[in-house]
Amino acid sequence: MRLLTSVLVALCLVGLLPLKARGQGSTLGLKGGVNVSSLSIDDPARPDLQIESRTGLVLGAFLECGGESWFALQGEVNYSQNGARVTDDGTAAEIELDYIRVPVLVMARLGPEDRTLYPIVYAGPQLAFEVRCRARSDSGDATESDCDSEDLDYPLETRNVEFGLVFGGGVEYLLGGFKVELDARYNLGLTNMNGGTNASSVSLENRGWSFTVGLGKLLD
């Protein structure tokens, strides 16, 4: 927990130490929710791929650092279950791509400063570090294997690090010394996660929505 807190503090302190937020300082909290993710796959050899979303969990921690009356910076460390269900020529497989995601979000609060409930919008860059990649086939005995297993019809070698962007919004509610945050965001992966020898011709990029609720403690 100390390491996680240190990472979040380091993310938020960049450029923010001289600033002060609308009557509050920093907020440290936990969040969780649901991912509805998919994959953008461009494979000229398989133009008829059918791609469906995968529903998974997202769990993490955040540190919101104060800025000007309308501005804040929020750093997060989240465990995120991503992937998709892919069907090719009648054969279906579910690809499970799980990540540790580290976004740094520039946040704008809307409305007067004396409110306890106000909308927020935010955007920012994100790094993601792959935790695992598994593929589960629906054919036969529905076996599950690592994505690069030779037992699969189409082994997939993935990259370990992804760069992307986050866009979202929601509401924050101040309740005594605590803050409740409800938000929805879109995760746009910009890295071709195909790390195989055919990466120049076949691209695989993460896409998806996250819906979370967070509870934070005002630190000062």
C-alpha positions as CSV (number, residue, x, y, z in Angstrom):
1,M,0.0,0.0,0.0
2,R,2.9,2.4,0.7
3,L,4.3,1.8,-2.8
4,L,0.9,2.4,-4.4
5,T,0.4,5.6,-2.4
6,S,4.0,6.8,-3.4
7,V,3.3,6.2,-7.1
8,L,0.1,8.2,-6.9
9,V,1.7,11.1,-5.0
10,A,4.5,11.3,-7.5
11,L,2.0,11.5,-10.4
12,C,0.0,14.2,-8.8
13,L,2.9,16.4,-7.5
14,V,4.2,17.1,-11.0
15,G,3.5,20.8,-11.5
16,L,0.9,21.0,-8.7
17,L,2.7,21.9,-5.5
18,P,2.2,25.6,-5.8
19,L,-1.6,25.3,-6.5
20,K,-4.6,25.2,-4.2
21,A,-8.0,23.8,-4.9
22,R,-11.5,25.2,-4.3
23,G,-11.1,25.1,-0.5
24,Q,-9.6,21.6,-0.4
25,G,-6.3,19.9,-0.9
26,S,-5.8,16.3,-2.0
27,T,-8.1,13.3,-1.9
28,L,-7.0,9.7,-1.6
29,G,-9.4,6.9,-2.4
30,L,-10.4,3.6,-3.8
31,K,-12.6,2.9,-6.8
32,G,-14.2,0.0,-8.6
33,G,-16.6,-0.9,-11.4
34,V,-17.2,-2.5,-14.7
35,N,-15.3,-2.6,-18.0
36,V,-17.1,-3.1,-21.3
37,S,-14.1,-3.6,-23.6
38,S,-13.4,-4.6,-27.1
39,L,-10.6,-4.9,-29.6
40,S,-10.0,-3.1,-32.9
41,I,-8.5,-5.7,-35.2
42,D,-7.3,-5.0,-38.7
43,D,-6.3,-8.3,-40.4
44,P,-6.5,-8.3,-44.3
45,A,-6.3,-12.1,-44.3
46,R,-9.4,-12.3,-42.1
47,P,-11.8,-9.5,-43.2
48,D,-14.9,-11.2,-41.8
49,L,-13.9,-11.3,-38.2
50,Q,-16.8,-10.7,-35.8
51,I,-15.8,-8.9,-32.6
52,E,-18.0,-8.7,-29.5
53,S,-17.2,-7.0,-26.2
54,R,-15.9,-8.6,-23.0
55,T,-17.3,-7.5,-19.6
56,G,-14.8,-7.4,-16.8
57,L,-13.9,-5.7,-13.6
58,V,-11.8,-2.6,-12.9
59,L,-10.4,-2.0,-9.4
60,G,-7.9,0.6,-8.2
61,A,-6.8,3.6,-6.2
62,F,-6.7,7.3,-7.0
63,L,-5.1,10.5,-5.7
64,E,-6.7,13.8,-6.7
65,C,-4.4,16.8,-6.3
66,G,-5.9,20.3,-6.1
67,G,-5.4,23.0,-8.6
68,E,-7.2,26.2,-9.3
69,S,-10.9,26.6,-8.5
70,W,-11.9,24.7,-11.6
71,F,-8.8,22.5,-12.1
72,A,-7.3,19.4,-10.6
73,L,-5.0,16.5,-11.6
74,Q,-5.9,12.9,-10.7
75,G,-3.5,10.0,-10.8
76,E,-4.7,6.5,-10.7
77,V,-3.4,2.9,-10.6
78,N,-6.1,0.4,-11.8
79,Y,-6.3,-3.3,-12.4
80,S,-8.4,-3.6,-15.6
81,Q,-9.9,-6.7,-17.3
82,N,-10.0,-6.1,-21.0
83,G,-10.3,-8.2,-24.2
84,A,-13.0,-9.3,-26.6
85,R,-14.8,-12.3,-28.0
86,V,-13.7,-13.0,-31.6
87,T,-15.5,-15.2,-34.1
88,D,-13.8,-16.3,-37.3
89,D,-15.5,-18.6,-39.8
90,G,-17.8,-20.0,-37.1
91,T,-15.1,-20.6,-34.5
92,A,-15.3,-18.4,-31.5
93,A,-12.6,-17.6,-28.8
94,E,-12.5,-15.1,-26.0
95,I,-9.3,-13.1,-25.6
96,E,-8.7,-12.0,-22.0
97,L,-6.2,-9.1,-21.8
98,D,-5.6,-7.8,-18.2
99,Y,-3.6,-4.7,-17.4
100,I,-2.3,-2.4,-14.7
101,R,-3.4,1.0,-16.0
102,V,-1.8,4.2,-14.9
103,P,-3.7,7.3,-16.2
104,V,-2.9,10.9,-15.3
105,L,-6.1,12.9,-15.8
106,V,-6.6,16.7,-16.1
107,M,-9.9,17.3,-14.5
108,A,-12.3,20.3,-14.7
109,R,-15.0,20.9,-12.2
110,L,-18.1,22.7,-13.4
111,G,-20.3,25.1,-11.5
112,P,-20.0,27.3,-8.4
113,E,-17.4,26.5,-5.8
114,D,-19.9,26.4,-2.9
115,R,-21.7,23.3,-4.2
116,T,-21.4,19.8,-2.7
117,L,-22.5,18.1,-5.9
118,Y,-20.9,19.1,-9.2
119,P,-20.2,17.6,-12.6
120,I,-16.6,16.9,-13.7
121,V,-15.0,16.3,-17.1
122,Y,-11.5,15.0,-17.7
123,A,-9.0,13.7,-20.2
124,G,-5.4,12.6,-20.2
125,P,-2.7,10.1,-21.2
126,Q,-2.5,6.5,-19.9
127,L,0.2,3.8,-19.7
128,A,-0.9,0.2,-19.4
129,F,1.2,-2.8,-18.4
130,E,0.0,-6.2,-19.4
131,V,-0.6,-8.7,-16.6
132,R,-1.7,-11.6,-18.6
133,C,-3.1,-12.6,-22.0
134,R,-5.3,-15.7,-22.2
135,A,-7.4,-17.2,-25.0
136,R,-10.4,-19.5,-24.4
137,S,-11.8,-21.4,-27.3
138,D,-15.5,-22.4,-27.4
139,S,-14.8,-25.4,-29.6
140,G,-14.3,-28.9,-28.2
141,D,-13.5,-28.9,-24.5
142,A,-13.3,-25.1,-24.3
143,T,-9.6,-25.1,-23.4
144,E,-7.9,-22.0,-22.0
145,S,-4.3,-21.2,-23.0
146,D,-1.8,-18.4,-23.0
147,C,-2.3,-16.2,-26.1
148,D,1.0,-17.3,-27.6
149,S,0.4,-21.0,-27.1
150,E,1.1,-23.3,-30.0
151,D,-2.0,-25.2,-29.2
152,L,-4.1,-22.3,-30.6
153,D,-5.1,-22.1,-34.2
154,Y,-3.9,-18.5,-34.3
155,P,-1.3,-17.8,-31.6
156,L,-1.0,-14.2,-30.6
157,E,2.2,-12.5,-29.3
158,T,1.3,-9.3,-27.5
159,R,3.3,-6.3,-26.4
160,N,3.8,-5.7,-22.7
161,V,3.2,-1.9,-22.6
162,E,0.4,0.2,-24.2
163,F,0.1,3.9,-24.5
164,G,-3.4,5.4,-24.8
165,L,-5.8,8.2,-24.0
166,V,-8.7,8.6,-21.6
167,F,-11.8,10.8,-22.0
168,G,-14.6,10.9,-19.5
169,G,-16.8,12.7,-17.0
170,G,-19.1,12.2,-14.1
171,V,-20.1,13.8,-10.8
172,E,-18.5,14.3,-7.4
173,Y,-20.4,14.6,-4.1
174,L,-18.8,16.0,-1.0
175,L,-20.0,14.4,2.2
176,G,-18.3,15.7,5.3
177,G,-14.6,14.7,5.0
178,F,-15.3,12.3,2.2
179,K,-15.9,12.5,-1.5
180,V,-18.0,10.1,-3.6
181,E,-17.2,10.0,-7.3
182,L,-19.3,8.4,-10.1
183,D,-17.8,8.4,-13.6
184,A,-17.8,6.9,-17.1
185,R,-14.8,7.0,-19.3
186,Y,-13.6,5.8,-22.8
187,N,-10.2,4.1,-23.0
188,L,-8.6,4.6,-26.4
189,G,-5.5,2.4,-27.0
190,L,-3.0,3.9,-29.4
191,T,-0.4,1.1,-29.4
192,N,-0.6,-1.9,-31.8
193,M,-0.6,-4.7,-29.2
194,N,0.3,-7.3,-31.8
195,G,4.0,-8.0,-31.1
196,G,4.3,-10.8,-33.6
197,T,6.2,-11.0,-36.8
198,N,3.1,-9.9,-38.7
199,A,2.7,-6.7,-36.7
200,S,3.3,-4.6,-39.7
201,S,0.2,-6.0,-41.5
202,V,-2.1,-7.0,-38.6
203,S,-3.0,-4.5,-35.9
204,L,-4.8,-5.0,-32.6
205,E,-5.8,-2.1,-30.4
206,N,-7.7,-1.9,-27.2
207,R,-11.0,0.0,-26.9
208,G,-13.6,0.2,-24.2
209,W,-15.8,1.9,-21.6
210,S,-15.3,1.9,-17.9
211,F,-18.1,2.7,-15.3
212,T,-16.8,3.2,-11.8
213,V,-17.7,4.5,-8.3
214,G,-15.0,5.9,-6.0
215,L,-14.8,6.8,-2.4
216,G,-12.1,9.2,-1.3
217,K,-10.9,10.8,1.9
218,L,-10.0,14.5,1.9
219,L,-6.5,14.8,3.2
220,D,-6.4,18.5,4.0
